[in-house]
Amino acid sequence: MPQRLSPLEVSMLALDTTHTPGHVGTIDVFDPGPDGFDYERLIALVRQRIEFVPRYRQRIREVPGRLASPIWVDDENFDLTFHVRQSALPRPGTFAQLREFVGRVLARRLDRSRPLWEMYLVEGLEGDRFALVAKSHLCLVDGIDTVDIGQVLLDAEADPAVPPGGRAESTWRPLAEPSAVELVAGALLESAQDPVRAVQNARGVLMGALGVAVAVGDAVGGLGAAVGSLAADALRGTRPPSGSPLSGMLSEQRRVATLCVPLAELKAIRSEHNHTINDVVLGMIAGGLRSWLLTRGESLSAGATVTALVPMSVTEEEGVPTSLGSSVAPHLQPLPIGEPNALMRLHQVAFGTQAHRESGRAVGARTISDIAGFAPTTLHALGVRVAAEVVRKQHDVVITNVPGPQVPMYAAGSRLISSFPVLPLASGHLLAIGVTSYDGEVCIGINADRDAVGDLDVLVQCMDDALEELLDTTVRAGSLRQPTRKATPAAKKAAAKKAALREQQAAKKTSGQKRAAVRKLASTAGNLGAATLRPAAKRTPVKKSAPTKASRPAKKPAPPASD
């Protein structure tokens, strides 16, 4: 008998509507190798590697009368070119245009009559780069029988493993689908022989019926929408937190933003304050959310918090199992958005994660990053599955943070530059944040409702500024720190002298630069026969838009972070 969907997977299908599509997306940006990269090479690569993820050639088949949960069956009409598509930006395509493309693609539901995944080759990016934009349904990736296809496409070697520009042959032959009679008989036999399976089948029937109510309400609106909302609440066990500034009604459209920061900067903060990289990331996000909400006119009290659902890897079998041999379990983490001091925010976040670290169940980041292939794509999907399973716990935002390999990865000879996860939005939640560390950088993908969050670029800038605040608490800012109010008069006097000396040195340097500029301009003007000269105006340093900044020595070129 083919494998049957679990009650969790049935509920995720039921909650997959036009307003809340249930798939995880990924934006992978590549630098083409010496042999280049095109659609034919991608088709050959996917055709070869899909052998490792047979679920990606299966579709969902309902049981007549909803006597049991649906089953997975081979798609007899599987068409790889339907799932792997080709697109292009007007050259030279900007990263802002790519994000706009991703927002539109990820806002669309997957076709239920086919295997639940899609992949887009987006050509025309500036710098002669290209992107792979993929989306896989949550019920497709369980971490045991099926990992995300993005995990098996990448290699640690630059040598392409597929015929260049060719079409790899496949020996796969679909198994015949069971008939309607066989499906009904199998469901009844399961229920009679296994009481546990009978209960699961009953739950599947109920969730399927609720899913129909949700879909109908989503389509017709009005009273139907109210019925659908009640059905969705029944599936979740509770309503979303209506009082949170991060909650609201979702539209059918999405807005995507990205941010890249050097991993070395997060490590510097971690070493200075003896916390973890995960603590630093959550502290940065908390500071960014605080500043962003203030720009929106939100009133934040001193103790204001938002609750983040942060899935974490554990050694026990208490969560969703993974191919690592561990499990992914939920962790509710308060983010202190009411705390104005960046260092205090970081300490409060670290206090919230301390219990998990000291439990002895935590799985180390190095262990996770050593999983074969590019595991972050799979682990982000499992993290969202955990969030879907514990919806009865009140939370305001889902944040997944997955450490990836710190060495370059390649797809058919093309080097992966950056990888941004894009998490789906649950009903009532306006934001979802995914974080992937890879090859010396931390890539952050933010998915938001397009209508409710028109200032997503402001949030990205606020998060980048929050990181700068944390960096100012490290040794790099030691020479710039001012004495506290409790310092002795001698210490204050010494600090004032140092500050005056720095100002004099800066003034001399600026004056020398001006004189050099005037001399250069005079020489040039003399050659051109110019009649008048004016000193070069002092330039005001302009901070580049995230993820690259003038103050940071970039390890490699990174795309801009926001519109």
Wavefront OBJ file of the C-alpha trace (Angstrom):
o trace
v 0.000 0.000 0.000
v 1.392 3.480 -0.858
v 2.444 5.740 1.995
v -0.331 7.730 3.618
v -0.105 11.382 4.678
v 0.176 11.993 8.416
v -2.499 14.011 10.252
v -0.026 16.923 10.456
v 0.487 16.844 6.687
v -3.265 16.707 6.115
v -3.731 19.770 8.310
v -0.969 21.618 6.415
v -2.771 20.841 3.168
v -6.021 22.067 4.692
v -4.460 25.385 5.712
v -2.864 25.889 2.288
v -5.100 28.573 0.757
v -4.735 31.487 -1.635
v -4.028 33.747 1.360
v -1.668 31.318 3.121
v 0.188 29.143 0.577
v 2.018 26.387 2.438
v 5.435 26.129 0.820
v 8.981 27.110 1.774
v 11.036 29.072 -0.753
v 14.747 29.523 -1.352
v 16.710 32.121 -3.323
v 20.103 30.759 -4.345
v 22.418 33.165 -6.180
v 25.218 31.641 -8.288
v 28.338 32.728 -10.090
v 28.504 30.637 -13.292
v 31.543 28.450 -13.727
v 33.978 28.501 -16.650
v 31.608 26.327 -18.696
v 28.630 28.570 -17.995
v 25.167 27.507 -16.889
v 21.923 27.257 -18.817
v 18.487 25.665 -18.676
v 19.593 22.434 -20.314
v 22.347 21.963 -17.744
v 19.856 22.563 -14.919
v 17.391 20.036 -16.390
v 20.151 17.439 -16.645
v 21.258 18.101 -13.052
v 17.741 17.865 -11.609
v 16.941 14.747 -13.650
v 20.040 13.082 -12.204
v 19.587 14.143 -8.574
v 15.819 13.633 -8.337
v 16.595 9.926 -8.020
v 17.563 10.704 -4.402
v 14.188 12.328 -3.626
v 11.515 10.078 -5.212
v 8.742 11.983 -3.411
v 9.384 14.831 -5.882
v 7.855 12.630 -8.606
v 4.771 11.780 -6.574
v 1.450 13.531 -6.229
v -1.375 13.359 -3.688
v -4.325 11.041 -4.303
v -7.515 11.416 -2.251
v -9.361 8.375 -0.879
v -12.998 8.185 -2.064
v -15.417 9.313 0.602
v -12.499 10.644 2.681
v -12.447 7.345 4.574
v -8.770 7.837 5.290
v -5.960 10.289 4.758
v -4.713 10.828 1.189
v -1.798 8.782 -0.153
v 1.328 9.466 -2.199
v 1.281 7.940 -5.696
v 3.719 8.154 -8.593
v 2.748 10.774 -11.150
v 2.316 8.742 -14.357
v 2.432 11.971 -16.380
v 5.416 13.472 -14.588
v 6.868 16.309 -16.672
v 10.145 17.684 -15.356
v 9.990 20.736 -17.616
v 6.709 21.752 -15.951
v 8.405 21.938 -12.552
v 11.764 23.356 -13.692
v 11.078 26.642 -15.464
v 13.129 29.342 -17.116
v 12.818 33.077 -16.601
v 14.990 36.164 -17.006
v 15.316 39.726 -15.759
v 15.967 42.653 -18.108
v 19.752 42.910 -18.204
v 21.415 43.985 -16.066
v 18.857 42.703 -13.577
v 19.085 44.122 -10.067
v 18.563 42.194 -6.873
v 15.522 44.356 -6.181
v 13.960 43.057 -9.398
v 14.801 39.507 -8.353
v 13.087 40.000 -4.985
v 10.002 41.356 -6.748
v 9.968 38.267 -8.960
v 10.324 35.993 -5.917
v 7.479 37.717 -4.088
v 5.121 37.104 -7.000
v 6.191 33.491 -7.525
v 5.967 32.509 -3.858
v 2.545 34.109 -3.480
v 1.048 31.514 -5.848
v -0.150 28.133 -4.599
v 1.261 24.935 -6.025
v -0.824 22.785 -8.379
v -2.383 19.996 -6.269
v -2.778 17.719 -9.303
v 1.023 17.473 -9.701
v 4.059 16.949 -7.445
v 4.155 19.876 -5.035
v 7.308 21.745 -6.032
v 8.656 24.227 -8.578
v 12.064 25.634 -9.497
v 12.927 28.693 -11.594
v 16.184 29.482 -13.350
v 16.356 33.298 -13.313
v 18.968 34.619 -15.701
v 20.140 38.166 -16.403
v 21.340 39.170 -12.914
v 23.975 41.883 -12.868
v 27.530 40.616 -12.657
v 26.685 37.795 -15.081
v 25.064 35.856 -12.236
v 21.924 33.770 -12.119
v 19.538 32.586 -9.410
v 17.631 29.408 -8.649
v 14.306 30.151 -6.979
v 12.710 27.003 -5.555
v 9.589 26.286 -3.552
v 8.543 22.998 -1.955
v 5.342 22.246 -0.057
v 5.665 21.620 3.660
v 4.019 18.195 3.455
v 6.576 17.148 0.835
v 9.669 17.459 3.071
v 9.568 15.322 6.212
v 13.316 15.004 6.782
v 13.198 11.192 6.876
v 11.853 9.756 3.643
v 12.291 13.024 1.755
v 14.681 15.935 2.077
v 14.421 19.155 0.095
v 15.691 18.882 -3.459
v 18.020 21.812 -2.808
v 19.999 19.613 -0.420
v 20.940 17.109 -3.144
v 21.637 19.544 -5.986
v 24.778 21.066 -4.458
v 28.245 19.536 -4.175
v 31.419 20.504 -2.370
v 33.403 20.138 -5.596
v 33.407 22.472 -8.566
v 33.673 19.665 -11.095
v 30.202 19.269 -12.655
v 28.745 15.799 -12.267
v 26.295 16.038 -15.167
v 26.824 16.074 -18.924
v 27.422 19.727 -19.957
v 24.330 20.880 -21.793
v 23.116 17.289 -22.106
v 20.087 15.382 -20.843
v 20.891 12.678 -18.327
v 18.905 9.505 -18.875
v 16.605 8.118 -16.180
v 15.472 4.556 -15.640
v 12.534 5.576 -13.445
v 9.184 4.007 -14.265
v 6.054 5.068 -12.329
v 4.152 2.480 -10.345
v 0.516 1.993 -11.277
v -1.970 3.859 -9.092
v -4.357 1.823 -6.956
v -7.967 1.854 -8.095
v -10.766 3.520 -6.139
v -11.947 0.139 -4.897
v -8.472 -0.732 -3.674
v -8.191 2.605 -1.864
v -11.511 2.105 -0.051
v -10.729 -1.501 0.843
v -7.279 -0.553 2.100
v -8.679 2.233 4.291
v -11.323 -0.024 5.839
v -8.806 -2.814 6.437
v -6.388 -0.434 8.134
v -9.082 0.907 10.431
v -10.211 -2.616 11.381
v -6.738 -3.990 12.090
v -5.100 -0.968 13.720
v -7.065 1.169 16.235
v -4.374 3.834 16.187
v -4.602 4.053 12.414
v -8.410 4.232 12.706
v -8.101 7.282 14.982
v -5.624 8.880 12.578
v -7.949 8.224 9.648
v -10.820 9.851 11.560
v -8.636 12.868 12.287
v -7.703 13.022 8.623
v -11.363 13.015 7.602
v -12.163 15.836 10.043
v -9.178 17.907 8.942
v -10.044 17.345 5.310
v -13.586 18.577 5.904
v -12.302 21.623 7.763
v -9.881 22.227 4.917
v -12.770 22.345 2.438
v -14.498 24.922 4.652
v -11.329 27.011 4.776
v -10.919 26.856 0.991
v -14.556 27.769 0.334
v -14.428 30.676 2.776
v -11.192 31.844 1.199
v -12.810 31.859 -2.238
v -16.278 33.332 -1.633
v -15.618 35.794 1.215
v -18.420 37.309 3.300
v -20.193 34.762 5.468
v -18.129 32.052 3.820
v -14.980 33.791 4.979
v -16.271 33.799 8.548
v -17.006 30.072 8.318
v -13.554 29.484 6.852
v -11.994 31.499 9.644
v -13.761 29.398 12.258
v -12.621 26.239 10.481
v -9.049 27.497 10.390
v -9.221 28.323 14.096
v -10.461 24.803 14.765
v -7.479 23.389 12.863
v -5.063 25.567 14.829
v -6.773 25.172 18.170
v -6.722 28.936 18.755
v -6.886 32.285 17.030
v -3.720 34.202 16.128
v -2.604 36.844 18.645
v -4.711 39.821 17.624
v -2.972 42.290 19.954
v 0.489 41.866 18.462
v 1.891 44.575 16.156
v 3.064 41.720 13.911
v -0.397 40.231 13.395
v -3.130 41.155 10.950
v -5.186 40.057 7.984
v -3.212 38.586 5.101
v -3.672 39.463 1.455
v -2.840 37.187 -1.472
v 0.436 38.960 -2.260
v 3.890 38.875 -0.673
v 6.897 41.158 -0.335
v 10.403 39.705 0.096
v 13.551 41.346 1.479
v 17.072 40.072 2.100
v 20.095 40.997 4.166
v 23.671 39.648 4.193
v 26.077 40.267 7.075
v 29.591 38.884 7.629
v 29.703 35.927 9.997
v 32.952 37.314 11.437
v 31.052 40.275 12.901
v 28.600 37.990 14.691
v 31.513 35.927 15.985
v 33.176 39.066 17.346
v 30.029 39.895 19.325
v 29.721 36.298 20.502
v 33.324 36.228 21.739
v 33.042 39.599 23.467
v 29.952 38.687 25.488
v 30.266 34.878 25.699
v 26.969 34.132 23.970
v 26.077 32.049 20.921
v 25.713 33.069 17.290
v 22.012 32.271 17.579
v 21.739 34.689 20.509
v 23.443 37.417 18.491
v 21.125 36.846 15.518
v 18.034 37.005 17.731
v 19.392 40.105 19.485
v 19.928 41.783 16.114
v 16.408 40.884 14.986
v 14.948 42.150 18.276
v 16.744 45.478 17.870
v 15.625 45.759 14.252
v 12.003 45.047 15.140
v 12.135 47.638 17.928
v 13.430 50.440 15.689
v 11.097 49.472 12.861
v 8.008 49.481 15.082
v 9.005 52.882 16.466
v 9.208 54.283 12.933
v 5.636 53.044 12.475
v 4.435 54.979 15.491
v 4.030 51.981 17.800
v 4.155 52.752 21.512
v 6.571 50.348 23.214
v 6.698 50.095 26.977
v 9.936 49.287 28.780
v 8.994 45.626 29.156
v 7.375 45.112 25.760
v 8.180 41.818 24.011
v 7.155 39.854 20.965
v 7.222 36.076 21.106
v 9.240 34.282 18.463
v 8.800 30.606 17.717
v 12.380 29.450 17.157
v 12.724 25.758 16.184
v 15.884 24.171 17.609
v 17.642 20.860 17.038
v 17.574 18.462 20.006
v 18.899 14.969 20.657
v 15.581 13.593 21.891
v 12.694 12.192 19.902
v 10.307 14.863 21.123
v 10.016 16.865 17.913
v 10.095 16.337 14.180
v 12.843 13.802 13.332
v 15.493 14.638 10.758
v 17.978 12.784 8.598
v 20.648 13.977 11.061
v 19.397 11.531 13.660
v 18.169 14.332 15.923
v 14.835 16.116 16.131
v 13.580 19.659 15.644
v 11.639 20.939 18.649
v 9.856 24.275 19.212
v 11.232 26.964 21.493
v 9.249 30.056 22.430
v 11.646 32.973 22.714
v 10.598 36.438 23.978
v 12.295 39.236 22.060
v 12.702 42.338 24.292
v 11.671 45.047 21.835
v 10.954 47.440 24.701
v 14.603 47.468 25.865
v 16.470 50.477 24.369
v 19.963 49.215 25.248
v 21.418 46.850 22.622
v 23.645 44.971 25.066
v 20.817 44.451 27.542
v 18.643 43.102 24.713
v 21.361 40.590 23.866
v 21.715 39.491 27.499
v 17.953 39.046 27.850
v 17.796 36.961 24.670
v 20.700 34.808 25.881
v 18.935 34.267 29.197
v 15.910 32.968 27.293
v 17.970 30.406 25.347
v 20.178 29.407 28.283
v 17.829 26.677 29.487
v 17.956 24.981 26.085
v 21.762 25.129 25.966
v 22.134 23.740 29.486
v 19.613 20.936 28.991
v 22.203 18.721 27.315
v 19.798 18.105 24.421
v 21.067 20.824 22.077
v 22.780 19.810 18.839
v 25.902 21.813 18.006
v 26.021 24.074 14.974
v 29.117 22.297 13.648
v 27.287 18.960 13.720
v 24.386 20.408 11.745
v 26.647 22.122 9.225
v 28.405 18.794 8.539
v 25.271 17.126 7.122
v 25.801 15.914 3.584
v 24.742 18.325 0.859
v 23.174 21.686 1.607
v 20.969 20.784 4.583
v 19.621 24.294 5.443
v 16.915 23.968 2.782
v 15.591 20.838 4.506
v 15.970 22.117 8.064
v 14.087 25.346 7.343
v 11.158 23.288 6.062
v 11.248 21.101 9.172
v 11.313 24.191 11.362
v 8.152 25.494 9.717
v 6.528 22.064 10.102
v 7.234 22.296 13.834
v 5.620 25.735 13.884
v 2.546 24.298 12.160
v 2.387 21.497 14.719
v 2.466 23.763 17.782
v 0.132 26.514 16.614
v -1.753 26.281 19.898
v 1.191 28.098 21.494
v 0.833 31.836 21.060
v 3.626 33.395 19.020
v 4.057 36.494 16.901
v 6.739 35.527 14.397
v 8.567 32.389 13.233
v 12.369 32.622 13.057
v 14.466 29.729 11.755
v 18.246 29.909 12.058
v 20.181 27.102 10.371
v 23.991 26.891 10.183
v 25.218 25.818 6.783
v 28.591 24.714 5.422
v 31.410 27.237 5.686
v 33.007 26.095 2.433
v 31.872 26.910 -1.127
v 29.171 24.716 -2.673
v 28.594 24.179 -6.383
v 25.768 23.240 -8.730
v 27.143 21.656 -11.904
v 30.306 23.748 -11.614
v 28.621 27.051 -10.718
v 29.511 28.461 -7.314
v 26.776 29.263 -4.805
v 27.284 32.868 -3.636
v 24.411 33.255 -1.172
v 21.266 31.402 -0.104
v 18.210 33.145 1.367
v 15.340 31.149 2.931
v 11.792 32.448 2.466
v 9.358 31.034 5.021
v 5.588 30.920 4.483
v 3.203 33.140 6.445
v 0.669 31.494 8.710
v -2.770 33.004 8.981
v -2.708 36.197 11.041
v 1.093 36.564 10.962
v 2.553 39.371 8.855
v 6.234 38.407 9.056
v 8.428 35.311 8.875
v 12.234 35.361 9.065
v 14.703 32.701 7.933
v 18.461 32.794 8.560
v 21.145 30.690 6.849
v 24.879 30.941 7.499
v 27.039 29.922 4.555
v 30.684 30.376 3.560
v 31.472 33.222 5.944
v 28.191 35.103 5.578
v 24.806 35.100 7.269
v 21.936 35.384 4.786
v 18.570 36.568 6.098
v 15.338 36.244 4.135
v 12.195 38.080 5.255
v 8.746 37.273 3.909
v 5.931 39.747 4.606
v 2.421 40.550 3.510
v 2.658 42.995 0.631
v -0.302 45.178 1.616
v 0.311 45.314 5.370
v 4.102 45.762 5.247
v 4.950 48.346 2.621
v 8.087 49.467 4.472
v 9.957 46.175 4.575
v 13.122 47.889 3.376
v 13.010 50.006 6.563
v 13.001 46.842 8.670
v 16.072 45.582 6.805
v 17.921 48.847 7.478
v 16.860 48.769 11.136
v 18.228 45.218 11.510
v 21.515 46.297 9.950
v 21.674 49.284 12.322
v 20.929 46.961 15.258
v 23.966 44.898 14.306
v 26.066 48.063 14.275
v 24.836 48.823 17.795
v 25.979 45.392 18.944
v 29.335 45.831 17.223
v 29.782 49.082 19.120
v 29.765 47.033 22.344
v 32.829 45.040 21.267
v 36.535 45.834 21.480
v 36.451 47.604 18.128
v 34.662 50.493 19.875
v 36.960 50.545 22.920
v 38.898 53.611 21.773
v 35.657 55.478 21.135
v 33.890 54.710 24.422
v 33.201 57.573 26.777
v 33.636 57.245 30.559
v 30.527 56.533 32.594
v 28.976 59.042 34.948
v 30.571 57.171 37.877
v 34.096 57.576 36.494
v 36.651 59.530 38.516
v 37.435 63.152 37.552
v 40.915 62.049 36.407
v 39.424 59.440 34.077
v 37.012 61.951 32.654
v 39.812 64.474 32.099
v 41.969 61.854 30.339
v 39.074 60.846 28.120
v 38.451 64.490 27.204
v 42.105 64.923 26.230
v 41.993 61.805 24.052
v 38.813 63.024 22.369
v 40.353 66.471 21.700
v 43.474 64.838 20.270
v 41.402 62.653 17.954
v 39.485 65.722 16.758
v 42.753 67.579 16.033
v 44.167 64.635 14.113
v 40.955 64.281 12.140
v 40.959 68.015 11.360
v 44.587 67.892 10.160
v 43.841 64.873 8.007
v 40.811 66.583 6.483
v 42.762 69.794 5.880
v 45.567 67.866 4.212
v 43.089 66.050 2.005
v 41.520 69.344 0.984
v 44.889 70.861 0.109
v 45.839 67.798 -1.921
v 42.506 67.949 -3.738
v 42.994 71.647 -4.514
v 46.506 71.031 -5.863
v 45.280 68.176 -8.028
v 42.374 70.237 -9.300
v 44.670 73.198 -9.977
v 47.021 71.018 -11.961
v 44.158 69.589 -13.985
v 42.622 72.988 -14.531
v 45.946 74.395 -15.644
v 46.210 71.741 -18.286
v 42.698 72.502 -19.458
v 43.134 76.272 -19.315
v 40.503 76.778 -16.627
v 40.051 80.348 -15.366
v 38.798 79.738 -11.813
v 39.325 77.149 -9.125
v 37.185 76.040 -6.190
v 38.279 73.647 -3.462
v 36.649 70.199 -3.574
v 33.670 70.041 -1.264
v 33.889 67.738 1.690
v 32.071 64.523 0.952
v 29.713 63.135 3.507
v 30.156 59.367 3.819
v 27.048 57.632 2.600
v 26.270 54.240 3.988
v 25.583 51.682 1.318
v 22.365 49.793 1.376
v 22.508 46.410 3.087
v 23.831 43.789 2.792
v 27.150 45.372 1.731
v 28.510 48.346 3.646
v 31.484 50.601 3.025
v 32.755 50.025 6.540
v 33.009 46.270 6.092
v 35.639 44.533 3.960
v 33.373 42.314 1.915
v 34.568 38.766 1.476
v 32.793 38.578 -1.834
v 30.247 40.720 -3.682
v 26.807 40.557 -2.134
v 23.517 41.711 -3.647
v 21.751 44.787 -2.251
v 19.386 44.051 0.594
v 16.292 46.045 -0.116
v 14.428 48.196 -2.581
l 1 2 3 4 5 6 7 8 9 10 11 12 13 14 15 16 17 18 19 20 21 22 23 24 25 26 27 28 29 30 31 32 33 34 35 36 37 38 39 40 41 42 43 44 45 46 47 48 49 50 51 52 53 54 55 56 57 58 59 60 61 62 63 64 65 66 67 68 69 70 71 72 73 74 75 76 77 78 79 80 81 82 83 84 85 86 87 88 89 90 91 92 93 94 95 96 97 98 99 100 101 102 103 104 105 106 107 108 109 110 111 112 113 114 115 116 117 118 119 120 121 122 123 124 125 126 127 128 129 130 131 132 133 134 135 136 137 138 139 140 141 142 143 144 145 146 147 148 149 150 151 152 153 154 155 156 157 158 159 160 161 162 163 164 165 166 167 168 169 170 171 172 173 174 175 176 177 178 179 180 181 182 183 184 185 186 187 188 189 190 191 192 193 194 195 196 197 198 199 200 201 202 203 204 205 206 207 208 209 210 211 212 213 214 215 216 217 218 219 220 221 222 223 224 225 226 227 228 229 230 231 232 233 234 235 236 237 238 239 240 241 242 243 244 245 246 247 248 249 250 251 252 253 254 255 256 257 258 259 260 261 262 263 264 265 266 267 268 269 270 271 272 273 274 275 276 277 278 279 280 281 282 283 284 285 286 287 288 289 290 291 292 293 294 295 296 297 298 299 300 301 302 303 304 305 306 307 308 309 310 311 312 313 314 315 316 317 318 319 320 321 322 323 324 325 326 327 328 329 330 331 332 333 334 335 336 337 338 339 340 341 342 343 344 345 346 347 348 349 350 351 352 353 354 355 356 357 358 359 360 361 362 363 364 365 366 367 368 369 370 371 372 373 374 375 376 377 378 379 380 381 382 383 384 385 386 387 388 389 390 391 392 393 394 395 396 397 398 399 400 401 402 403 404 405 406 407 408 409 410 411 412 413 414 415 416 417 418 419 420 421 422 423 424 425 426 427 428 429 430 431 432 433 434 435 436 437 438 439 440 441 442 443 444 445 446 447 448 449 450 451 452 453 454 455 456 457 458 459 460 461 462 463 464 465 466 467 468 469 470 471 472 473 474 475 476 477 478 479 480 481 482 483 484 485 486 487 488 489 490 491 492 493 494 495 496 497 498 499 500 501 502 503 504 505 506 507 508 509 510 511 512 513 514 515 516 517 518 519 520 521 522 523 524 525 526 527 528 529 530 531 532 533 534 535 536 537 538 539 540 541 542 543 544 545 546 547 548 549 550 551 552 553 554 555 556 557 558 559 560 561 562 563
